[in-house]
Amino acid sequence: MQSVQLTKGMEAPHFELPDADMETFALTSLQGTKNVVLYFYPKDDTPGCTMEANEFSELEDDFAKFDTVVIGISRDDCLSHASFRDKYGLSVLLLSDHDARVCKRYGVMCEKEVDGHKKHVIQRSTFVIDKQGKLLHVMYGVHAHGHAQEIINLIRDMK
């Protein structure tokens, strides 16, 4: 089910999705002003996803120094995102892609067998998008632990 495979140098697919407060966020709203770390994760409030979101949130000031906004996307609904954010005090912007429309555009959906049934799930993936909307880094199948630090190192090296 790995639909499209994005590569470095391509224009990042544009999208609009609701955030944890049910406000619509458009990727184009940051174009020309901010770099974006767009990370896709499987599910709110699960061990790996919580670790990843916390690590990104802890590095918020470092990302800000490099004009970078961190955005997490999963298929959880806005209410789930709001309670996940509030429970852990997350500073990352969480977006709901309930129908996986954006997940498919970024090629992060994959088929996985769970309890003998095939399910379509999000493969943990991260995209670094520059201020002009181009993909600088494309990483599919990343590991949660230490990933935020790995990304801040890549952004630091962009300068």
N, C-alpha and C positions, 0 to 999 in steps of 0.2 A: 504494500500500500504506500510505500515511500513514493509519493507522487513526483513532485518536482525536487530537484536538488539545486539549491542556490550556490553560487560561487562568488568568491572575492571579486570586487570590481563591478558587479551588477548593481543596478538600482534596487534599493530595498522596496519590496512590495508595499504600497500604501494601504492603510486600513483605518477604520474608525471602530472603536469598541467601547463598551461601558466600563467604568472603573468601579471600585468598591463602594463609591457613593452614588452610583448610577448616573454619573456625569459622562457624557461622550468625550472620549479622547481621540484626537486625530494625529497620526504620526507626522503629517505635514506641518502641524503646528510648531514643531521644534526645528524644522528645516531652516538653515541659515543661522541658527543661534546655538544649538546644542548638539553634541555627539549623543548617541543613544546606545545603551547596552540593552538589547532585547533578549530576554531569556524565557524559554518555554519550559514548563515543569508539569509533571503529571497531576499532582493533587495537593490541595491545601491541607495543612496540619498533619502531614505524614513526616516521618523522621528525616528523610533525605531532603525533601522540599523545604521543611522548616529550617534545617541547617543552612541550606543554600540561601534562603531569604534572609535569615539572620546575618549571615556573613556579608551579603551585599549591603544590608542596612548598616552594619558596623563600619563599613568603608564609605558611607555616604559623603563625608567631608572630603575624602580623597578623590572620589569621583567628581565632586563639585569643583575642586581645584582645576580639573581638566575639562570644565564645561560639559560634563557628562551626566545624563539622567539614566537611571536604571529602571527598567520596566519588566515586570513579570507577567506572563500570560499562561493561563490554564483554562480548562473547560468548566471549572467551578463557576457557580453563579455569583452575582455581586454580593449577596448576603453572606455567602461563605467567605468571600474575599475580605469583607469588612470584619467579620469575627476573627479571621486568621490574622489580619493586620493588627487589630486591637489587642488580641491575646498576647502577641509577641512584640508589640510596639514597632512594627515594621515601617521603614521609611520609603521602601520601594513602591512604585505605583503598580497596583495589581489590576489587570484587565481580564474581563470575562469573555471567552470565545466559546460560548456554550455549544454552538453548532459546528465548531472546528473549521469554520470558513478560513480564518487567518492561518490556523495551524497547517491547513492543506496548502495554502499559498507559499508558506515557508518550508514545506516538505518535512514537517516534524512528526507526522502521524505514522505509526507503524503497527503491524499486526503482532499480537502477543497472545500466547496461549495461557489462559488463567482458569484453573480448575477444569481442564478438559474442553474449554470453550475458547474460540478465537475472539479476541476483543481488539478494537482499535484504540490505541493508547498514544499519549504524547511521549516521544523520545526526547529526553532532556537535551536541549540544544541552546546555543547562544550565538547571537549575531551582534557584531559591533558595527554601527552605522555612523558615518561621519556627518558633519554639518550640512554637506551637500546632498545627503540621502543615499550615498553609495555604501555598499557593504565592504568593510575593511577586513573583517574576520568572520568566518563562517565555521561553526563548530557543532557537529552533530554527535550525539551520544556521549556527552560529557559526564563527569562524575561530580557530585555535589560538593564534597568536602574539599576546601581549598580553591574552589573554582573562582570565587569572587576575587581572591588575591591574584590568581593567574590573569584574570581579565584586567585588573588595575595595572598590572605589570605591562600588559600589551598596550594599554592606553598611554601609559607613561612613556613607552618607547615610540609612540606615534609623534611625539613633539620634536 
